[in-house]
Amino acid sequence: MGIKRFFKNKIKDYHFIKNRRKVTANLQNLDFFKNHPFNFSTEINPEVSIIIHDVDDLKTILNCLYYIQKYDQNISREIIVINDKNIDEISSYLGNIKGIILVNSEENLGLVKGLNPVIEKAKGKFIYLLDSSALVQENYLSSLMEVFNTKENIGAVGSKIISAENTIIEAGSLVFENSEIVELGKSEAIDTPQFNFVRKVDFCTGSLLFPKINKTGDLNLLNETFSSSHFAEADLCLKLKKEENLNTYYQPNSEVVCFDNSFKVKTNNDKEGFANHWNSYFTDRKYLKSEKINYSTHYKTQNFLFLEENMPKPDQDSGSRRFMEILKILQKNDHHIVLAVKHFDEAKDSDYIPYFQNAGVEICRDYVNAQNKIVKVADQVVNALSYVDVVWIFRPLGFDHWYNLIQDKASGKKIIYDMVDLHYLRMERENNYIDVVTKEREQEISFFKEKEYAGMNISDAVISISDEEKNTVSENGVKKDKIFTVSNIHKPVENVPLNFSKRDGLLFIGGYNHLPNIDAVKFLHDQIMPLVWAKNNQIKIFILGPDFPADLKEKYHSERFQILGYQETVDFWFENSRVFVAPLRYGAGVKGKIGQALEFKLPVITTGIGAEGMSLEDQKTALISDENPQNFADKIIELYDNESIWQTLHDNSLLPLSKFSIETQEQNIKKMLQYLGFEN
């Protein structure tokens, strides 16, 4: 490394550390509140009852209320403050704030015994127990509610508790044999990836959301044998799991700052009582063979490390949609997923970090630890090898990069190479449409072919996207019994489709970093559509998808040939267009765009390349043309004007999708894991 580059990296690291994310929550003094207008609405049927407990002084509770007033005001809520210690100053001040329900303890019942009567009288469908020393942050409540709306068999969900020093106090807790408790993330940096994804835990405390009524119709009350809310809330979470099989989740996007160092006082009596009550329930050992803490107790099957070239974007391309569906299958079967990507673009990829974290994926990314040091993705990947069982690597350049990093450290791990598609085959086919195939081009194809077959031969199992590609690589020397087809996953869209006469226009969709899609659009614009317009100049075509080149858009876009780019939702276009066209002249693998059209029962016209791996039948489930532009244009006119043929293809559209069902791909993945020696 040159001296110039060395200092450039040093400066970059300096700014990365300096600009690391910090959660700011300033404590206001009492003078501030003399002029601050508290005004909480009074709700008749609130969604959530926020119960604030363990109130020690006026300044603390006013700051707590200040931040509650500031965020998530759109959620219907009632605010209940328990004046546990019956402090006159608190009673006098809060009694004058509109919308606050103040409960003064007339006798010293103790914290937990004082909470249960309040839970009984609360009006909300959900109870949110909040320590008075907690300062909630943006989306603190909405993100907790989101977990209840998206997860099944959920009993409670808790927040990330953060200290004034911007380190984690608790990111949920796990319990091991002998009732030993580990507070996840304790003293780690707030953005440590290992503690920043939605996950099952044994319990959360200090900021806990749960339904007021359980599945049997009884109240979810706290165990009054405990004197501290910490152990009472922990006991409630465990009771929900043991008696109702309801899980507790940790939601990192719900952040709560606590300035009080005495937060969550745990009495020795409570600790002993908790151990006596739950000792026999927990049998997991705290440490792995690597002597690292076993954070994976809630994942009873193999842990996976996914290694990709680029950040998957399920709303933008077919490969990413497949990635997401594979992830869902693995999670459904209790596998934990860690994801690292070779190239991370802060501007384009950042929005997908919370997307995958909310989906329960641990995302490796550079971060600044509690010791003010940068922890790189590569170091996190090596660390993940201590607690994963399977390494699933995508694409040839991805395999080349990641395998070189881990090969000396992955002893005992099973390596899977997912080809996604055969890159060299796609490039060879592209040669037919290049005027001059240079020596450099031939060397590039040879390079990719060498990398792809190296990955296949090194790995313990190989994943193809179609049986055709499985046959191709087995004919080239890869052991057939270690190749498994895990294809795209397509699910029929449940809608009321428009009939033939109410639809209009042609549709094409794709990601335009992928050259076969660019070629297809050029083929459409330059050769096919002029022939179509010669017979019917009213037919419009809509071109959807991200990363369309600006120069081509300027050249091609018109009223009849509309370049619409990325669309947040594409349902409208699939439901209102009359015909889907995919004049692909080269490529490899299975074409997700065609499967997507079939999901919507939108009749398809494509080529032999487009139909590859899709089990399409000409005139029955699609119209299949050769690559002659006149023949393709004739197919468009035929299907666009003939309702009978259109209806036949529409009615039969779902027939090819059976091989792309979730059930089929799940069985293929299970067969692969059995081959690798894992019991399902």
N, C-alpha and C positions, 0 to 999 in steps of 0.2 A: 504494500500500500504506500503510495506517495505521500510526502509530507503535507501537500495541499489537501488531499482527500482526508487525511487523518484529522486535520484541524476542522475541516468542513463537517465531519461526522461528530466531532466533539461539540461544535457549536449547535448542531442539530439536537444532540442529546441534552445539552444544557437547556435549550428552549422546550424540549419535550418534558423535562422534569419541572421546569418553571411553570409550564402551562397545564400541568396535570389537573384533572377535575377535583374541585373541592366543594364540599357541601357547606354552604354558609347559612348559619342561623344565629342571628345576634340576639342576645338577651337584652330586653329593654328594661330600664329602671322604672320605679314606681311613678316618677314624675311624668314619664311618657304617657302613662295611661290616664292621667288627669284630663287630657284633652283627646283621648282616643275613643271614638264612638263604637262601643260594642252593640251589635244589634242582630241577634240570631232569630230566625223565623220560628214560629210555633207550628209544628206539623201535627196534623191529626192522625195520619197513618204513615209514619216515617219508615223508610226502607231500613235505616240503621239507627240504633240507639248507641251513641258514644258515651260510655261510662268512664269518667275520669276518677281515679282513686289514688290513695296514698298521698293526700294533700298536706304539705307541711307548712307552707307559708304563702302569703298573698302574691308576692312577686312571681313565684314559680307557676302558680295556677293561672295568673293573668297572661304570662308568656305562652303557656300551653294553649289557652283559649285564643290568643292573638293569631297563632299559626293555624289553628283549626278554622278560624274565620276566613283566613287568607286563601285556603286551597279547597278544591273539590266542593264548591258551593252548589253545584248542580245536582248533587246527590241529596235526596230527601233524608233528613236526619234530625234527631233530637239530641240535645246536649244535657247530660246529667253529671253533676259534680257531687261527689260524696265528701262532705266535710268530716272526714274520719275522726279527726281529733277535736272536733267541735270548737274550732278557733273563732272567736267572736269577730275578729277583723275580717275574716273570709266570709263569714255569714252575712255581715253587714254590707260588704261591698258587692258580693255576687247577687245578693237579694234584689239589687237595683238594676241588674242587667236583664233586658228583655230577652226571652227565649231560653234562658238558663233554668233548668230544673235543679234546684239545690236541695240536697238531702243532708240534714244535720243529724249527726249521731247523738241521740239523747242519752245513750249509755255506751260504755266502752265494750262493744261487742267483739272488737278485733277486726282486722281488715277483711278477712274472707267471710266471716259471718255477717259482716255489714254489706258485702257485695250481693249475696244471694237474694235478699228481699228486693233489692233494686232491680236485679235481673228479672225477677218475677213480675214487677210492675211496669217494666219497660215496654214501650209500644212497638218498637222496631221488629222487623222479621229477623234482622241480624243484630247481634251484640258485638260491639267493638270495645274491648277493655284496653284502656290506655293509662299508663303510669303518668302522673301529673308532671314529672320532670322531663317528659318527652315533648319535643318540638317537631311536629309533623311537617313533611315537605310536599312539594307538588305531586299530585296523583297518588298520594299516600293511601287513600281509600278506594279510588276508582280502580287502581291496579290490583288491590286485594279482591274487589268484587269481580274483576275480570277472570281471576282464577276460578271462582265459583261458577262463572258462566261458561268456562271452557273445559273444565276437568270433570271427570265422573268420580263418584264415590269419595267425595271430599267432605271432611268434617270441620276443618279449621284451616286458616291461613294466617301467617304472620309476616312481619316486616323485617327489614334489615335495620338493626339498631347501631347507631354510629356515635362515637365519642366526639367531644369537642376538639380533639386532636386529629380528627378525620381518619380514625381507624375503626375497624369493626369491633363492636362489643359482642354482638351475636348475630349470626346468619342462620338461625334455627339451631336446634341441638339434636344430638344423637345420644342414645343410651346403650352402653355395652354391658358385658357380663359383670356381675356384682353391682349393678346399677350405677356404673361409673358414667358420668355425664361429660360429654365434650361439646362445648359451645363452638359451633363452626365459625371459622374465620377470626376468632378472637385475636385482637391486636394486629391483624393484617390490614393492608391498605384497602380502601373502600371499593376499588375497582379490580381487586384480585379475581381473575377469571374463574378460579375454582369455587368461588362463593358468589357468583353473579349469574345464576340461571335458576329458573323455577324448578324446584325439586321437592321430593318427599323428604320429610324429616320426622323425628319422633315427636318433637314438640317445638313450639315457639312461645315466647313470653314477652310481656311488656307492651306489646302492640298486637293484639290477637283478635281476629274476626271469626265468629262462628254463628250458626243459626240459633235462635232462641229456643226453638222447639226441635227435638230430635225425631228420628224416623218413626219412633213408636208413639209420638204425640206427647212425650214428657218434656219438661223443661231441662235444658242443659245447665245444670247448676254446679257450683264448685264444691269440692270435698272439704268440709269444715274442720276436718282433723288437722289441716295445715293452717299455719298462721300467716305465711307469706304468700302473696299472689303468685310468685314465681313457681313454687311447687304446686300450688292449686291449679294454675293454668296448665302446667306440665301434666298433671294427673288427669285433667279433663281431656287433653289431646289423646293420651294413651287409652283412656276409657272409651273414647269414640272409636278408636281402632280395635280394641279388644272386643267390645260388646256389639259394635255395629259395622265393623270392617270399613270404617271411614278414615281416610288418610288426612294427615296434616301436611300442608305445603308451605314452603318458604318462598316469598315473592321479593326478589331484590329490588324491583322497581318501586316498591313502597319503602321509602326511607324515613327514618325517625332519628333525630339528633337528641342526645341526652348529655346535658352538662353536669349532671349530678353524679359524682364518682361513687356514691353509695347506691346507685341504681341496682335494683334486684338484690336486696339483702336476703341472704339465704340462712335461716337459722339452723343450728346443728340438729335441733329436735326434728325439724322438717326433713332434713337430709336423711336422718336415721329412719323416720317414718316412711319416706319415699322408698328407701332401699328395702325395708321390710315388706312393703306392699308389692313392689314390682320386681324383686330379685329374681324370681323364678321365670319371669317373662322374657328376660333378655339373656341370650346365650352367645351373641357375636363377640369375637375377640377384638380388642381395641386396635391391635397392630397387625399389619400384613407381614409377610416374610421379609419384605424389604425394610422393615422396621418403621414404615410410614403409617400414619393413622388410617384405618379402614373407613373411608368416607362413603363406601358403596354398599352399606348394609341394606339399603332399600332396593338394590338392584340384584335380584337373586340369580341372574344369568350373566353371561359374558359381557364385559365392558368392551366397547369399540372405540378405536381411534381412527377417525376419518381424516384423510390427508388429501387435499384438493389443490389444484393450481390457482383457481380464483374463487371468490366468494359466490356461492350459489345464490341465484335470484329467482325464486320459484314463480314470480309474477312476470318474468321476462323471457324465459327460454325453456324448451322441452327437457333438456338435461337436468336443469335445476328442479323442475317439477318431479322428475323421476327420483332425484336425490331426496326430496322432501318426503315422497311416498315411502321410499325405503326406510328413511328415518322413523316414520310413523309406525311401520311394521315392527321395527326393532324395539321401539319404545313400548308398543303394545305388549310385547313379550318380555318386558322388564329388563331390557338392555340399556345401559348408560352410554351416551354418545359424547365423545370429545371431538371437536373439529378444529383443524388448523388449515390455513390456506397459504400458498407460497407468495402470492401477490395480493396485497391489501391496499386498496385505493380509498383513502380517508373520505374523499368527496363523494364517491359513488357507492361505497360499501357500508358506510357507517349505519345507515338506516336498517340494514339487515342484521346487525349485531343484536339489538333488542328483539327483533323478530325471532331469531333462533333461540335466544335466551328464554323468551317466553314459551317457546316450544320445548324447553327442558334440555337444551344443548349447551354443553360447556364450551365456550369459544375461546381459543387461545389467541391472544393479541398482546402486543407490547404494552407494558404498564409500569408504573413507578411503585415500588414496594414501600413498606413502612420504614425501611432504612434509607429511603431516598435514592435507591438504585433502580436502573431500568432492567426489567426482566424480559428478555426477548422471546419471541414465539418459539424459536428453535430450542431454547432451554426448557420451555413448558412442554414441548413435545417429548423431549427426553425424559422429563419428570413423569409425564403421563404413562410412559412405558412401565412404571412401577405398579400401576393399578389397572391397566387394560390387558385384555386377553387376545384381542384380534386387531390387526392393523389393516384397514381397508384403504387402498391407495388408488386414486382415479387418474387416468390418462397417462400417456407415455412420458411426457416431460415432468408430470407430477411424480411419477414413480421414480424416474431418474434422480430427481432432486431429493425426495424424501427418503428413499431407500439408502442413498449414500450417507444421509445424516444418521439413520437409525440402525444400520445393518450390524454394527459392532455392539449395539446396546439392546437388541431385540431378541436375545436368546430366549427360546421357549414361547415366543409370540407367533401366532399364525398370521401369515401375510397373504392378503387377497389383492389381486390386481384386477381392477375394473377398467376394461378397455374403453367404455362408453360407446365409441364406434372405432372401426379400424381406420386410423388416420391415413396410413400409407395407401390403403385401397381407395379412399376418397380422393387422394391426390393423384393417384394413377388414372382414375376416371376423369379427373379434371383436365388431364393432359389432352384429351380429345377435343377440348375447346380452347386450347392455347395455340396461337399461331406458330410459335417456335419453342420447342421444349429444349431448354438449355442444359448444358452439362451440370451447372449449379443446381438446376431444378431436379435432375436425376439424382444428384448427390443428396439433396434434401429429402427426397422420398426414401432413399436407401438408409439415411440417418434415422428417419422415423420408423421404418420397418425394423431396423436393428434394435431400436429402443423398445418397440412394442413386444417383439418376441423375447427380448432379454427379460422384460418384466413378467411375461407369461411363464417363462421357464424357471425363473428364480422363485416365483411365488408358490405358496402352498395350494392356492385355488385361483381360478381365473373366472371372471364374469364377462359373458358376452351379452349383447343386448338383443340378439336374435339367434335362432337356430342356424340360419344361413352363415352368420359370422362364426358361430361355433364350429361348423363343418369346415369353413375355410381355414381356420387356424389349426384344427386337428389334422387336416391334410398336409399342413406345413410342419408337422412334427411335435405339436403340443399334445400332451397326453389327454385323450378325450375324457377320461373319467374324472379329471380335475377341473373340467370346464362346465360352468353352470350358467344357464340363461336366466337373467333377471332383467326383464324388459321394462318398457314404460308401463305405467299404471293408468288405466282409463276407467272412469266411472260415468255411466249415463247421467246426463243432467235432467233433473226433474223439473220440467216446465210444460207449459201449454204451447206447443209450437204453432207458429203462424202457417196457414196453408199456402199453397203455391202462388195464388194470385195476389196475396198481400205482401209478398216478398219482392225485393228489388236488388239488383246488382250482383257483382262477383266479389269474392273475398280471398285475400291471401294474407298470411301472417308468418312472421319469422323474426329471428334476431339477426341483425345485419353485420355483426362481427363474423358471421358464418358465411363464407364465400358462396356456397351453393345457393343460399337464399338471394344474394345479390344477383347471381347469374339468372335465377328464375325470374326476378323482377325485370331485368334487362330483356330477357327472352320474351316476356309478356309484352312489355312496352314497345320494343323495336320490331318484333316479328309476328306475334300472335294477335294482339288487339287490333292492329290496322286491318287484318283480315276479318276479324269479327265486326268491326265498325263499318266495313264495306257492305255488310248485310244488315246490320242493325246499329245505327250510330247513337242509339239512346242508352245502350248498356254501359253502366258505370262499373268501375272496379275500385275497391278500397284496399289499400296496402297498409297493414298494421305491423307494429313491432318496434323495438328500441334500436338505437344506434344506426339509423338510416343515414347514409352519407349526405352531407349538406349539398354538395355539388350535384349529386344525382337528383336530389329532391327539387332543386332549382330547375333542373333540366326536364324532369319528368312530370312534376305535379301539374294537374289541370283539373277542370271540372269533371272530366270523364275518367281521369286516372289520378285518384286522390291518394297522396302519401300522407297518412294520418299519424304515423309514428307510434310511440308507446301510449297505451291506453290503460288506465288503472284497472278498469274492468272491460272485458271484451264480450260479455254476454250479448249485449245489444246487437253487435255486428253478426255474431253467429245465429242469432234468433231472427234477424231481419233480412239477411242476404239470401239470395236464391240459390247460388252455387258456390262451392269452394273450389278454387283452382290451385294446383300445385305442379307446375311444369318443371319439375326438377330434372336436370340433365346429368348431374353427377352427385355423389355423396356416398354415405355408407350408414349402416345401422338402420334403426327404425325411426320413421319420421313422426315425431310427436304432433306436428301440426295436423296431420291427417287423422290421427287418433282423436285429437281435440274436436275436429269437425264431426267425426262420427259420434262423439259424445252428445253433440247437439242435434244429431240426426240431419245434419246438413249435407246434401248430396255432393260427392267429390268427383272431380276429374283430375287425374294425375298421369304420370308416366310409369314405366316399369321400375325405374329407380325409386320413385315415390312410393310405389306399392310394395317394394321389397320388404319382406318380413312382416307384412300386415295381413296376409291371407285374404286379400281382396279378390273378388271374382268380377270380371268385366260384365257389365250389363245387369248384374245382380246386386252387388254391394258398392260398386263404383263404376265409373267409365275410365278405362285405361287406354291411353293413347301412346303411340310411338313419339319420337321427338321431332317429327315433321311439323312445322308450325301450322301448315294448312290443315293437317289432320286434327291437331289439337283445337284449332279454331272451329272446325266443323263440329267437334264434340261439344264445344261450348254452346254453339247455336242450337244444336240438337237438344241438349238438356235444358237450355234456358227457355225454349219455346214448347217443349213437349211435357205436358203435365203428367201423362201416363208414366213415362220413363222416370220422371222426377219422383213421383209417388212411390214407385217400386224401390228406387234407391233409398228414399227416405224411410220406408217401412223396414228395409233390410239393414239399415245402417249399424244396428247394434250387434249383428251377427259376428263380425270379426273381432269384437271387443272381449269375447269370453277368455281368450288366451292372455289378455292384458288386465285381468281382474286382480284385485288385491289378494284374493284367496290363492290364485295361481302363483303369483310372485312370492307370497308368504311361504308356500310349500317349497318353492325352489330355493329360497334362502335357508329354510330348515334342512333341506337335503344337503346343502353345501356345508352347513354347520355340523351335521352328522358325519359327513365325509372328513371334516377336519378333526373329528374326535370329540365333539361336544354333545352332551345329551340335552335334548330340548326340555 
